[in-house]
Amino acid sequence: MSWITRKEVESLSAAERAAALAALRAMIDQRLGPHTTPDTYWPATQHIIGELKAAGHDLWSHDHDGESRHLWGWDYMRLSTAGLLQIQFNFAKPCQTFWRGEDGRLGVDRGEAD
């Protein structure tokens, strides 16, 4: 599976970026679909994060409740080089993607997925 790179997504207009983030969510959810137990789901999310990091995304664990939610985002200690993508994995529910600068709640618990 080929992920959109950090440089590619950062070069998009806001409308194009929204479409790219929707496509990213769909790709992640498709990839995680077969993983119906926490024992396979959470390791699969780690593989996805590794692949997205290899595509240049700045992703660090921000918050994990140990069961149903794991939030990933930019390196908040290095804002000058930090990425803009944030992903929240939600076990047995769709993931969520966000873009720093377009949502003031980034970096905090996103609550339940829709």
NORVENKA-V20359 format. One record per backbone hydrogen bond with DSSP energy under -0.5 kcal/mol. NH is the residue of the N-H (numbers start at 1). CO is the residue of the C=O. E is the energy in kcal/mol with one decimal. If there is no record, write none. Layout:
nh=NH co=CO e=E
nh=NH co=CO e=E
This chain:
nh=3 co=1 e=-0.6
nh=6 co=55 e=-2.1
nh=9 co=5 e=-2.4
nh=10 co=6 e=-2.5
nh=11 co=7 e=-1.1
nh=11 co=8 e=-0.5
nh=12 co=9 e=-1.0
nh=17 co=13 e=-3.0
nh=18 co=14 e=-2.2
nh=19 co=15 e=-1.8
nh=20 co=16 e=-2.4
nh=21 co=17 e=-2.8
nh=22 co=18 e=-1.9
nh=23 co=19 e=-2.3
nh=24 co=20 e=-2.4
nh=25 co=21 e=-2.4
nh=26 co=22 e=-2.2
nh=27 co=23 e=-2.4
nh=28 co=24 e=-2.7
nh=29 co=25 e=-2.9
nh=30 co=26 e=-2.3
nh=31 co=27 e=-2.3
nh=32 co=28 e=-2.3
nh=33 co=29 e=-1.3
nh=35 co=32 e=-1.9
nh=36 co=34 e=-1.2
nh=40 co=37 e=-1.4
nh=41 co=37 e=-2.9
nh=42 co=38 e=-1.6
nh=44 co=40 e=-1.5
nh=45 co=41 e=-1.9
nh=46 co=42 e=-1.7
nh=47 co=43 e=-1.8
nh=48 co=44 e=-2.0
nh=49 co=45 e=-2.6
nh=50 co=46 e=-2.3
nh=51 co=47 e=-2.2
nh=52 co=48 e=-2.7
nh=53 co=49 e=-2.6
nh=54 co=50 e=-2.0
nh=55 co=51 e=-1.1
nh=56 co=53 e=-2.0
nh=57 co=52 e=-2.3
nh=59 co=57 e=-1.1
nh=60 co=73 e=-3.1
nh=62 co=71 e=-3.0
nh=63 co=71 e=-1.6
nh=65 co=69 e=-2.1
nh=70 co=89 e=-2.1
nh=71 co=63 e=-3.6
nh=72 co=87 e=-3.3
nh=73 co=60 e=-2.6
nh=76 co=74 e=-1.2
nh=78 co=75 e=-1.7
nh=81 co=78 e=-1.5
nh=82 co=78 e=-0.9
nh=86 co=98 e=-2.0
nh=87 co=72 e=-2.1
nh=88 co=96 e=-2.8
nh=89 co=70 e=-2.8
nh=89 co=87 e=-0.5
nh=91 co=68 e=-1.8
nh=93 co=90 e=-2.4
nh=96 co=88 e=-2.3
nh=98 co=86 e=-2.7
nh=100 co=84 e=-3.4
nh=102 co=99 e=-2.2
nh=106 co=103 e=-1.3
nh=108 co=105 e=-1.4
